[in-house]
Amino acid sequence: MVHTVLEGLAALLHSMPAAVIVATVLLRAAMLPLSVRAYRAERVRSRLAPQLAALREQHATEPVILAEKTTALLRAEGSGPFAGLLPALAQAPFIWMLYRQFTAPGMHGHTFLGADLTFRLVGHPAVLVGWLVVAALAGIALVNVRQLPAGAPSLVRVLPFGTVAVAAFAPLAAGLYLVTSGLWTTVERWWFRRARDR
């Protein structure tokens, strides 16, 4: 199915790289309702930060009770402890299917800025576009981390930089997916922060 969609988009757009970008945008647009829930959960957590901190202090030696009370507090506000993970979890199967397509023999021969979409930076370090993808992902990760709310966990602040490492080992087509998805996240965060601050 993914192969058919990508091939159809490539035929329509006369470009496989453009098809990868459009497919990424379509996937992220389909996940927008889950992203809205995640941003709402982020807003709820920020608002409840003092109460959550008090619960952590009160039940520091009772992790089960702390988890129960935290969950109850978040649910009372219409949220949950895993609400922020929904977009990533929902995207995972599609990302896997796309990655399988990016590594399939049918992707060989399609190029972006002169580089084959199956090239990996670790195997072809002289390919400039691979370095451009890594640099773009590093910049996107930096912007996304700066947009995180104050007090976001350290792991949440480090995760965006994982895409930089992945891009070095993944095919160029996957790098295009990561850049497009990262740009979508940047714009989405900016939009929701702007809407929240109004």
C-alpha positions as CSV (number, residue, x, y, z in Angstrom):
1,M,0.0,0.0,0.0
2,V,2.8,2.5,1.0
3,H,4.6,1.6,-2.2
4,T,1.5,2.3,-4.3
5,V,0.9,5.6,-2.6
6,L,4.5,6.7,-3.0
7,E,4.6,5.6,-6.6
8,G,1.3,7.3,-7.4
9,L,2.5,10.6,-5.8
10,A,5.8,10.3,-7.6
11,A,4.1,9.9,-10.9
12,L,1.8,12.8,-10.2
13,L,4.6,15.1,-9.0
14,H,7.2,13.7,-11.4
15,S,9.6,13.4,-8.4
16,M,10.1,10.7,-5.7
17,P,11.6,13.2,-3.2
18,A,8.5,15.4,-3.6
19,A,6.4,12.2,-3.1
20,V,8.2,11.5,0.2
21,I,7.6,15.0,1.4
22,V,3.9,15.1,0.4
23,A,3.4,11.7,2.0
24,T,5.0,12.9,5.2
25,V,2.8,16.0,5.2
26,L,-0.3,13.9,4.6
27,L,0.6,11.6,7.5
28,R,1.3,14.4,9.9
29,A,-2.0,16.1,8.9
30,A,-3.9,12.9,9.6
31,M,-2.3,12.8,13.0
32,L,-3.2,16.4,13.8
33,P,-6.2,15.5,16.2
34,L,-3.8,13.4,18.3
35,S,-1.3,16.3,18.3
36,V,-4.0,18.6,19.6
37,R,-4.6,16.2,22.5
38,A,-0.9,16.1,23.2
39,Y,-0.6,19.9,23.3
40,R,-3.7,20.1,25.5
41,A,-2.1,17.5,27.8
42,E,1.1,19.6,27.9
43,R,-0.9,22.7,28.8
44,V,-2.7,20.8,31.6
45,R,0.6,19.5,33.0
46,S,2.0,23.1,33.0
47,R,-1.0,24.3,34.9
48,L,-0.9,21.5,37.4
49,A,2.9,21.6,37.9
50,P,2.7,22.9,41.5
51,Q,0.2,20.2,42.4
52,L,2.2,17.5,40.7
53,A,5.3,18.7,42.5
54,A,3.5,18.6,45.9
55,L,2.4,15.1,45.1
56,R,5.9,14.0,44.3
57,E,7.2,15.5,47.5
58,Q,4.3,14.0,49.6
59,H,4.7,10.5,48.2
60,A,8.4,10.4,47.4
61,T,8.8,7.0,49.0
62,E,5.5,5.6,47.7
63,P,5.8,5.2,43.9
64,V,2.6,3.3,43.5
65,I,0.5,5.8,45.4
66,L,2.3,8.7,43.6
67,A,1.4,7.1,40.2
68,E,-2.2,6.6,41.2
69,K,-2.7,10.1,42.6
70,T,-0.9,11.7,39.6
71,T,-3.1,9.7,37.2
72,A,-6.2,10.7,39.1
73,L,-5.3,14.4,39.1
74,L,-4.6,14.4,35.4
75,R,-7.8,12.4,34.5
76,A,-9.8,14.9,36.6
77,E,-8.6,17.5,34.2
78,G,-9.4,15.4,31.1
79,S,-5.9,14.3,30.5
80,G,-3.7,11.3,31.3
81,P,-0.1,10.4,31.9
82,F,0.5,9.2,28.3
83,A,-1.5,11.8,26.4
84,G,1.6,13.4,25.0
85,L,2.9,10.1,23.6
86,L,-0.2,9.5,21.4
87,P,1.2,11.2,18.2
88,A,4.5,9.3,18.3
89,L,2.8,6.0,19.1
90,A,0.2,6.4,16.3
91,Q,2.9,7.4,13.8
92,A,5.2,4.4,14.6
93,P,3.6,1.8,12.3
94,F,3.5,4.2,9.4
95,I,7.1,5.3,9.9
96,W,8.1,1.6,9.9
97,M,6.2,1.0,6.6
98,L,7.8,4.1,5.1
99,Y,11.2,3.0,6.3
100,R,10.7,-0.4,4.7
101,Q,9.8,1.3,1.5
102,F,12.8,3.7,1.7
103,T,15.1,0.6,1.9
104,A,13.3,-1.4,-0.8
105,P,15.1,-1.9,-4.2
106,G,12.3,0.1,-5.9
107,M,13.7,3.3,-4.3
108,H,17.1,2.9,-5.9
109,G,17.6,5.2,-8.9
110,H,15.5,8.0,-7.6
111,T,17.6,11.0,-6.7
112,F,17.6,14.2,-4.6
113,L,20.2,16.9,-5.5
114,G,22.1,14.2,-7.4
115,A,22.2,11.7,-4.6
116,D,20.4,8.4,-4.7
117,L,17.6,8.2,-2.1
118,T,19.0,4.9,-0.8
119,F,22.4,6.4,0.1
120,R,23.3,6.5,3.7
121,L,25.7,9.2,5.0
122,V,27.8,6.6,6.9
123,G,28.3,4.7,3.6
124,H,28.7,7.8,1.4
125,P,30.3,10.5,3.6
126,A,31.2,12.6,0.5
127,V,27.6,13.1,-0.5
128,L,26.8,16.8,0.4
129,V,23.0,16.4,0.7
130,G,23.5,13.9,3.5
131,W,25.3,16.5,5.5
132,L,22.7,19.1,4.6
133,V,20.0,16.8,6.0
134,V,22.0,16.3,9.2
135,A,22.5,20.0,9.6
136,A,18.8,20.8,8.9
137,L,17.8,18.2,11.6
138,A,20.2,19.6,14.1
139,G,18.8,23.1,13.6
140,I,15.2,21.8,13.7
141,A,15.9,19.9,16.9
142,L,17.4,23.0,18.5
143,V,14.4,25.1,17.7
144,N,12.0,22.4,18.9
145,V,13.9,22.1,22.2
146,R,13.7,25.9,22.7
147,Q,10.0,25.7,22.2
148,L,9.4,23.2,25.0
149,P,7.8,24.4,28.1
150,A,10.0,25.3,31.1
151,G,10.5,22.3,33.3
152,A,10.2,19.7,30.5
153,P,12.0,16.5,31.5
154,S,15.6,16.1,30.3
155,L,14.8,13.1,28.2
156,V,12.2,15.2,26.3
157,R,14.9,17.8,25.6
158,V,17.4,15.2,24.3
159,L,15.0,13.1,22.1
160,P,14.7,15.6,19.2
161,F,18.5,15.3,18.7
162,G,18.1,11.5,18.2
163,T,16.9,12.2,14.6
164,V,20.3,13.7,13.8
165,A,22.0,10.4,14.7
166,V,19.3,8.4,12.9
167,A,19.8,10.4,9.7
168,A,23.5,9.4,9.4
169,F,22.5,5.7,9.3
170,A,19.2,5.9,7.5
171,P,18.7,6.2,3.7
172,L,18.4,9.7,2.3
173,A,14.7,9.2,1.7
174,A,14.2,8.7,5.5
175,G,16.2,11.9,6.1
176,L,13.8,13.8,3.9
177,Y,10.9,12.3,6.0
178,L,12.7,13.3,9.2
179,V,13.3,16.9,8.0
180,T,9.7,17.3,6.8
181,S,8.3,15.9,10.0
182,G,10.6,18.0,12.1
183,L,9.6,21.2,10.3
184,W,5.9,20.2,10.7
185,T,6.6,19.8,14.5
186,T,8.3,23.2,14.7
187,V,5.4,25.0,13.0
188,E,2.8,23.0,15.0
189,R,4.5,23.9,18.3
190,W,4.8,27.6,17.3
191,W,1.1,27.6,16.3
192,F,-0.2,26.0,19.4
193,R,2.0,28.2,21.7
194,R,0.8,31.3,19.9
195,A,-2.9,30.1,20.2
196,R,-2.3,29.4,23.9
197,D,-0.7,32.8,24.7
198,R,-3.6,34.7,23.1
